[in-house]
């Protein structure tokens, strides 16, 4: 079995969304970015 070393890196992400976009669309975009950037679950 291989030993895999993982490293956590913290990054700041700033997004700019126009004011004309509805709140629901803004929230959908924020949620999508969160899903992309969140750490993957570690499997045992």
MOBEL-V369986 format. One record per pair of residues at least 4 apart in sequence whose ideal C-beta (glycine too) atoms are under 8 Angstrom apart, sorted by the first residue. I is the first residue (numbers start at 1). J is the second residue. D is the distance in whole Angstrom. If there is no record, write none. Layout:
i/j/d
I/J/D
I/J/D
This chain:
i/j/d
6/42/8
8/39/7
11/37/8
13/33/7
13/37/7
15/29/7
15/30/7
15/33/7
17/21/6
17/26/5
17/29/6
21/25/5
21/26/6
22/26/7
23/27/6
24/28/6
25/29/6
26/30/6
27/31/6
28/32/6
29/33/7
30/34/6
31/35/6
32/36/7
33/37/6
34/38/6
